Amino acid sequence: MGASQSARTEHEFQDLADRTGFSLEQIGNLNKRFRQLSKNEETLSRQDLASISALDNNPLRAQIINAFFDKRNLRQNEAGTVQVIGFEEFLMVMSHFRPAAMHITEEEREKLRREKLRFVFNMHDTDSDGTITLEEYRRAVEELLSKAGTIGQETAKAIADAAMLEVASTTRGKMEPDEFYEGITFENFLQILKTFDIETRMHVRFLNMDTATMRCGK
Amino acid sequence: MSLSFLERGLLLLVMLIFLEGTVLTLGAASSPDISAQDNTGGGHDRRDDHRGIAGSHEQTNYTYTKKAFPVLSLDYHHIQVPFEISLWVLLASLMKLGFHLIPRLSGIVPESCLLIVVGLLVGGLIKLAGEEVPPVLDSNLFFLCLLPPIILDAGYFLPIRPFMENIGTILMFAVVGTLWNAFFVGGLLYAVCQIEGTYLSQVELLPCLLFGSIISAVDPVAVLAVFEEIHINELLHILVFGESLLNDAVTVVLYHLFEEYSGAGEVTPMDVVLGVICFLIVSLGGIAVGAIYGILAAFTSRFTSHTRVIEPLFVFVYSYMAYLSAEMFHLSGIMALIACGAVMRPYVEANISHKSHTTVKYFLKMWSSVSETLIFIFLGVATVAGPHAWNWTFVSVTVILCLVSRVIGVVGLTFIINKFRIVKLTTKDQFIVAYGGLRGAIAFSLGYLLNKDHFPMRTMFLTAIITEIFFTVFVQGMTIKPLVDLLAVKKKQEAKRSINEEIHTQFLDHLLTGIEDICGHYGHHHWKDKLNRFNKKYIKKCLIAGERYKEPQLIAFYHKMEFKQAIELVESGGGVKLPSAMPSQVSMQNIQPKKLPPAVAERALPQFTKGREEEIRKILRSNLQKTRQRLRSYNRHTLVADPFEDGWNDFLLKKQRMIELEKKMSNYLTVPAAPPDSPTMCRARLASDPNAFYNIKASSEGVPTIQVDLASPQSPDSVNMLNEFSKRGAKDQGLGQREVATRDEDQGLMMKPSSAGKEEKGEEEGGNKNPGLMRCLSDPGPSNEDEEDEPFLP
């Protein structure tokens, strides 16, 4: 790499660092990984992500891959998916998994929570209509239990129903027999997961990444 | 407690008299086995004398009065030892009882302080009575009998998830922190001793270091006792508590190291290296021993389905043997116990019955509670017993140094640890961790174990240890609660685990593992996931009986919640609305998308209209002869066999219960008939019976016969049960209102015709449901022989 190119990359990285909040070192590491996954191309496609062997055992494989190509996670306020993503988009999705800084104000903490919960919400809400319907939730729980054999499949429905009922009763309270609860909106979602400390749980340690371990991922 | 003044007074009076009696008996003739380490030579002779005199007295009696048959005689020696032990235990329990009668006191002063005071009182009374105070806190008794139950209770119920998440921090505090404390205190004490004018110059370096290592270990018993009452948040609790458990290995090694070499007078670098190796062996060895016994226990529990009654015994005996085996090799017994409990728990719980699980839980709680009480009382007694050698300089310097070293240690370590933690420890957290480092009876017992010849200043050490213990337990123990409130430290969340949270916990686990894989980073989640898969694939297969090992955690959680709800429901009397859980009337139909046309949907409504309900209730009520029959008396036998005798009324009542149960249980509807082997299903089986048929697809139309294993071929009970519940599932069979009408008519009639009528209906619609019901009723799996008296709805 020529000096001018590396200078340009540095500048880009700095720009990205400011926008996503990663440190330069972390961006450098993630860039290496990006190049590795995309086989040194500029963009990453679904196929590239799907070829990671370690993901095979993960019941949420499909949803995770979809999340990377979901426009809502790319800070674009539109629905739909893209076919390929660049490094910047990759970083944007990853930025949802940054840990919270040590001293942040209540406001910032709340903002962080909303951001992370929004990511999870988007993963459930597959048709992008802003609510998680019973069907979508059922599918989510089924996927979660998909590795559990037949027992999982049968009770998945029951669990999803019970969870939905719980949401309905905590957010709507009493309902007449003919009323219909359409689905979980984002506000309801926030409410039921109020005691769930997602801002501390949903993080990946980007600190200790180094290229040596990265090669094992493929 | 709303006891009247008179009652309270009477109770206190009884306890006082009891105390007096206890004191006299305990003082008069102390038990022989407690005096294993006999430092009160004089007392021993007196005891012998007593026995000799009593014996000869009896003998003379015997030869003298040959003719008179001793109608009533007193033979205390015969039962002496068990009697005294029981007396102590009873005293401890009564004390515990007594404290809760005085709520104001127990709010201000932690229980441990009160118990020490009681011990002081008892010891004082014994001394006043002129008797020799028995050396009750003998090290053997303490380490072999009193300590294991507490540690086992802690280990078995250790919250694994927070423990493992913070394991790095805990280990840092336990190992590095304790080492720092030991050397700091020991070293500085030695320096102080060397100062002229303190008359302490004969205290050498190594004994000082030994003393430092004894006193620097945070004590799990004291920590448990105090922290239990302040309800602090989970993170801090697990940090301090985990530290107190894991520092045992360090303490053991340091203790042995210094004890060995204080005779030699010096420690070479080679010894230090050996010490480090010893530490690794002690800790890892202890864990290994514990894990082996844990696996053995899990494996044994796989085969206990026919002997449910002794299941808890395996848990206790294997754990105790793990402890003893570790102690045999001078490994860390505490770590062995923790490892054993933590390892065996998931597998044993999957295998044993619900009642055994309850038994284990309550026995552990009971034993650990009694042990803890006894330990504190004995501390008080031992303080009075002495012997003491008070040295102002030594004692005060010890107390101050302990505090200082603890604070410096915690602050310094946190500084380093915070670089690696995601959730940093704030200053408030650090303060609580430092302040919560209480010393307790373990330090005392270790001091007691010291050989008097090797350590001439043993009594001074003991005095200092006791003072330190008193200081931490009284001063720190009493003030920590107001300080926690003052500093507004986060308290324990009392919120119930909801199913949404559980779903998302699992969801996050997988999500984060996936992201880590995408990053190519072998982090926390990756290894955890790998371990889980290994566990599921190989280990669970060996250690869990039947098909249960396939049950994922989410499902187990869900069943548990169902089960709990069902129990709550029945215990609250069935007709009473549950105050907790689901206060609203949201039911399935509110969230089910309306796919069917309105006409069909109306018929498919699983609920009765209000009017109909009232009618049913009225009719049922008018026909009931027993106003209230506890459902607990039902078991699956009466369910099938009874109706032909006099069970009609029972049946009606049951039906009423079912109706109401259904309505309340509308939250957890769609549980299909899971394989009978699933333990949670078996425990929940009877609770979920009503719903077991809700969603079973009408796969085969018109299965002609109802297969019943037991007595009667077709009991209207079971059939009607089917009818009842099939109504809920009668999406495609709109039999709702018609059914009810039929039943109303059949009210006073004979059984057979009505049953015959219902049979047909039962057959056509219930045919599909039968396998489910029969499977549950006839062979509910391993819990078959479980509890004959298990109620229909547990």
Interface residues (C-beta under 8 A of the other chain):
Chain A: L30 R33 Q36 L37 L49 I52 A54 L55 N57 N58 P59 L60 R61 I64 M94 F97 P99 A100 M102 V120 M123 T133 L134 E135 A140 V141 L144 L145 K147 A148 G149 I151 G152 E154 T155 K157 A158 I159 D161 A162 A163 M164 L165 E166 V167 A168 S169 R172 G173 K174 M175 P177 E179 F180 Y181 I192 L193 T195 F196 I198 T200 R201 M202 H203 V204 R205 F206 N208 M209 T213 M214 R215 C216 G217 K218
Chain B: N418 I422 V423 K424 Q493 A495 S498 I499 N500 E501 I503 H504 T505 Q506 F507 L508 H510 L511 L512 T513 G514 I515 E516 D517 I518 C519 G520 H521 Y522 G523 H524 H525 H526 D529 R533 K550 E551 P552 L554 I555 Y558 M561 M582 P583 S584 Q585 V586 S587 M588 Q589 N590 I591 Q592 P593 K594 L605 Q607 N667 Y668 L669 T670 V671 P672 A674 P675 S678 N695
